[in-house]
C-alpha cells in the first residue's frame, strides 16, 4: 500500500510538473511577439476557390503548431491580403508586408501568375520564398531561395506534360500524331512548350498547335478544327474556367481520337467534378490526389479528415484533393525548418530546406537546385464509371484510376476516347 501511495504521489507530482511546464511554455509563447508569416492570396477573382482552400489548410497547420507552443517560443500569426487574383497588386502587397507589417517571413500566394510578380522583392532582400503551385517560375530568375510546392520535377513544364504523354503512349493503337491546344496565358504557354518537347521525344507529329484568347467561351469551333487534323492524341492546357467548356465541346462534336485530356486545371476541384459528372468519363486529367489504395502518404488521411470537417462551413472545396494537402505540406516544411535551424536566419533556412528530404503529408519532398522537386510524380487519372453528379463517389477508389506515374498506378489506360467515355 505504501508503495502504491508513493507511486500515486510521484505520478501526481509528475503530472503537476508537466502541466506547469506546459503552462510555462504557452506563457512564454504568449509573452513573446508573434512570429509573423506574410503572404498575398487570391480570396476573390478567378483564383479565389483555390486561394480560400489553401488558406483553410494553412490555418489548420497554424492552429496545430500554436497548440504545441508555436515556433521558437512564439505563437505563429498570419498576415495576409487578398491579391484579388490580380498580378499587378502583388508587388505592393509584399512591399507592405515587409516594410509596414514587419513580417518575419514571406510565402507566396497561389499560382504562377501571382508568384512571379513577388519574386523580384524576395530576391532584392535575399529572402527565403516558399511558393505554391507555380509552373517553372524560377526559370526566369534562377534564385537560390526559391522553393516550389508542386510535384512536377526539376523541369516542371516538361515534367507536367510528360506524365500525360507517358500514359498516352500506352494506348493499344500506338499514337503517331498529336494536337496541342491551350489558352493564351503564362501557365498554358509553359505547359505547351513542355508538351512540344515531350512530343518530340516520342516522335509524335504535331498536326495542330494553336492557342485561344483568354475570353473564349465556345470551344466547339476549336475542337472541330482539331478533329479535322485527325490526331491520335489531343492535349489541352486549360485553366479552371475553361476546362468544363472544353470537355463539353469534345462531347458535343463527338471527338474521335485515341486519347483526350492534358493539363486541364480544374478537374481536381469538387465543383468541376460535380458540374461535369459522367462527361468526365474517358478524359485523362491532371490530379494531385485520388482516393486510390496506391496513394497512402503518411498523414494525408488525417489531414483530409480535418480539412473536410471544416470545408462546408468555410465554403471551400469539400474534397480538398487538389491544393489543400500541398498548402499544408508547405507549412510543414517551413515549420520544421525553423524548429531545426533554431532561428529565422534566412540563409540558414534556405540551406537547410535545400539539403533536407522533408517528410510531409504529400510524401517525401527533396528540392532540386532550381527549387523544384528533385523527383517529379505528376499524377494523371482516367475517369471511368462516373455516374450522376454526386461528388461522394470520388471519396472511394474507382472513378479516378491512376494511369501515371508507375509508382502510384491503379489502372490501365482505356482507348479510344469514345470507347472510354461510355
Buried (B, 14 or more C-beta within 10 A) or exposed (E): EEEEEEEEEEEEEEEEEEEEEEEEBBEEBEEEEBBBBBBBBBBBBBBBBBBBBBBBBBBBBBEBBBEEBBBBBBBBBBBBBBBBBBBEBBBBBBEBBBEEEEBBBBBBBBBBBBBBBBBEBBBEEEBBBBBBBBBBBBEEBEBBBBBBBBBBBBBBBBBBBBBBBBBBBBBEEEBBBBBBBBBEBBBBBBBBBBBBBBBEEBEBEBBBBEBBEEEBEEBBEBBEEBBEBEBBBBBBBBBBBBBBBBBBBBBEBEBBBBBBBBBBBBBBBBBBBBBBBBBBBBBBBBBBBBBBEEBEBEBBEEBBEBBBEBBEEBEBBBBBBBBBBBBBBBBBBBBBBBEEBEEBEBEBBBBBBBEBEBBBBBBEBEBBEBBBBBBBBBBBBBBBEBEEEEBEBBBEBBBBBBBBBEEBBBBEBBBBBBEBBE
